[in-house]
Amino acid sequence: MYMSPNQDMPSMPNGTDNNMKSMMQMSFYWGTDATVLFSGWPHNNVGMYILAVIFVFLLAMAIEVLSNQPLIKPGTSPLLGGLIQAIVHFFRISFVYMVMLAVMSFNGGIFIAAVVGHTLGFFIAKSRALALANREEDKGSSSVRNNV
């Protein structure tokens, strides 16, 4: 940084002023004037803000679903299984960091969307896993009854 001849405050070398509105919010606030993930998005546009909230919600849900679902069937080759797991991990971690950056906007709506998305995704993933376990248990108990 260097001192601009017309200012008391240092400015960035590209000529942008440090006093611009681009200062990061450091406490939670409500409103559509958030910057979520990309500069200028949603840019005080209510429709784009709602889209940003939905996007963060869906990303958070996807994180939980990808974290809690077994994607590899028994008998899959170790190389193929490892490759599939690495690809799923790549996307899951990418989504995790995107949600983290979105929450760092300190916008209350974005924060709530992330928490509710994680919660609903966890619920969906765990209830599905429980349903599959119950179905397997029912198959096992019915085969035992048939053999008796």
C-alpha distance (Angstrom), angle and dihedral (degrees) to the residues before:
residue distance angle dihedral
M1 . . .
Y2 3.78 . .
M3 3.78 136.0 .
S4 3.75 113.9 -98.4
P5 3.82 112.2 -136.9
N6 3.83 91.1 -128.6
Q7 3.80 98.0 47.7
D8 3.77 140.5 62.2
M9 3.79 91.3 -149.3
P10 3.80 122.4 70.6
S11 3.78 114.8 -108.5
M12 3.73 132.1 -153.6
P13 3.81 117.5 -93.4
N14 3.81 91.0 -112.3
G15 3.80 89.0 63.5
T16 3.81 98.6 -106.3
D17 3.76 116.4 140.5
N18 3.81 120.2 -120.0
N19 3.80 89.7 -142.0
M20 3.81 92.4 66.0
K21 3.79 120.5 119.1
S22 3.80 89.1 -103.0
M23 3.80 90.2 93.6
M24 3.79 109.3 127.2
Q25 3.80 117.7 -109.3
M26 3.81 109.6 -118.1
S27 3.83 101.3 -168.3
F28 3.79 134.5 45.5
Y29 3.78 115.5 -83.8
W30 3.80 138.2 169.4
G31 3.76 126.5 -126.7
T32 3.76 145.2 74.9
D33 3.79 95.8 -88.3
A34 3.81 92.8 94.8
T35 3.78 127.2 128.7
V36 3.79 106.3 -140.8
L37 3.81 119.5 -171.3
F38 3.81 96.0 -43.3
S39 3.78 131.8 54.0
G40 3.79 109.8 -100.7
W41 3.80 95.8 14.6
P42 3.05 121.8 150.1
H43 3.85 87.7 0.1
N44 3.84 101.5 -169.2
N45 3.81 90.9 -53.8
V46 3.81 110.4 133.8
G47 3.81 93.5 -153.7
M48 3.79 92.4 50.8
Y49 3.82 90.4 45.3
I50 3.81 90.0 54.8
L51 3.80 88.7 48.4
A52 3.82 89.7 51.2
V53 3.82 91.0 50.9
I54 3.82 91.2 49.2
F55 3.82 90.9 46.0
V56 3.82 92.4 52.9
F57 3.81 90.5 44.8
L58 3.83 92.0 52.8
L59 3.82 92.6 44.8
A60 3.81 90.6 52.4
M61 3.81 90.9 48.5
A62 3.80 91.1 49.3
I63 3.82 90.6 51.6
E64 3.79 92.0 56.9
V65 3.79 94.8 43.1
L66 3.81 91.6 49.6
S67 3.81 90.7 45.9
N68 3.79 95.8 52.4
Q69 3.79 106.0 36.1
P70 3.79 123.6 90.4
L71 3.79 104.9 -135.0
I72 3.80 99.2 177.7
K73 3.77 119.9 81.4
P74 3.80 119.7 -145.0
G75 3.77 111.5 -92.5
T76 3.82 95.6 34.4
S77 3.79 113.1 139.2
P78 3.81 112.6 -98.8
L79 3.80 93.3 -123.5
L80 3.79 94.2 50.5
G81 3.81 91.9 41.8
G82 3.80 91.5 50.9
L83 3.80 91.6 47.9
I84 3.80 92.7 50.6
Q85 3.80 91.5 47.6
A86 3.82 91.2 48.6
I87 3.81 91.7 51.4
V88 3.81 92.0 48.1
H89 3.81 89.4 47.4
F90 3.82 90.5 50.9
F91 3.81 91.8 55.5
R92 3.79 94.2 41.3
I93 3.80 93.3 52.2
S94 3.81 90.7 44.8
F95 3.81 89.3 53.6
V96 3.82 91.1 46.4
Y97 3.80 92.2 55.1
M98 3.81 92.3 44.6
V99 3.81 90.9 53.2
M100 3.80 90.2 46.1
L101 3.80 91.2 52.7
A102 3.80 91.1 46.6
V103 3.80 91.6 51.9
M104 3.81 88.5 49.9
S105 3.80 86.6 68.9
F106 3.85 82.9 79.0
N107 3.79 90.1 -138.7
G108 3.81 110.9 149.3
G109 3.79 94.6 -142.5
I110 3.79 92.7 51.4
F111 3.81 90.6 47.7
I112 3.81 92.6 50.6
A113 3.83 91.0 46.6
A114 3.81 89.9 53.6
V115 3.81 94.5 48.0
V116 3.81 94.1 44.9
G117 3.81 90.9 45.2
H118 3.81 91.7 52.1
T119 3.81 90.7 46.6
L120 3.80 95.7 48.2
G121 3.81 92.2 43.5
F122 3.81 90.4 51.1
F123 3.81 90.4 48.6
I124 3.81 92.4 49.9
A125 3.79 93.8 46.5
K126 3.80 95.4 46.1
S127 3.81 95.5 43.1
R128 3.79 89.5 50.5
A129 3.81 90.9 49.3
L130 3.81 89.9 49.3
A131 3.81 91.5 49.1
L132 3.83 90.5 50.9
A133 3.81 91.3 48.2
N134 3.80 91.0 49.7
R135 3.80 90.8 48.9
E136 3.82 90.6 51.5
E137 3.80 90.1 47.9
D138 3.81 90.5 50.7
K139 3.83 90.6 50.7
G140 3.78 90.5 50.5
S141 3.80 94.7 48.1
S142 3.83 92.9 45.4
S143 3.81 91.6 51.9
V144 3.80 89.7 50.6
R145 3.84 90.1 50.9
N146 3.81 90.5 49.3
N147 3.81 91.7 52.3
V148 3.82 93.3 51.7
